[in-house]
Amino acid sequence: MRKLFSWLNPLGLLVVSLHGRFVQHRAAQFDHYGVGAGRWADIERDYAARGFGYADYPGQEGYGISLCSPAWMAAAAERVAGARVVLFSERAWDGHHDVVALQNRPVTGQSG
């Protein structure tokens, strides 16, 4: 996230979508999003422990699916210097993905 944010102009906006709590609860209905029940269990274990879980898709190293809790996302945003969280909305994209928007405008800066 820091790398993407570093490319923003002043006042620029970074918008990302994530799989959150909703996706966690519907995984079995969607064949565990292509990673299988075993890998999905690993994702859920890490999600429960740390607020973030990830697994590669079978045969696709470095490309997979993740779950992010709202708390994990907020903590990640706080680690991005100069970022102001302007939006966090669960299921905002297609009723499925959570959407987060960060603006390149420090929280400590002037309002307006």
Protein Blocks (a to p, Z undefined) as FASTA:
>chain_A
ZZmmmmpcehiacddddddfklmmmmmmnoononojklmmmmmmmmmmnopacdddehig
hiacddddfklmmmmmmmmghiacfbdcehklgolaccdddddddfklceZZ
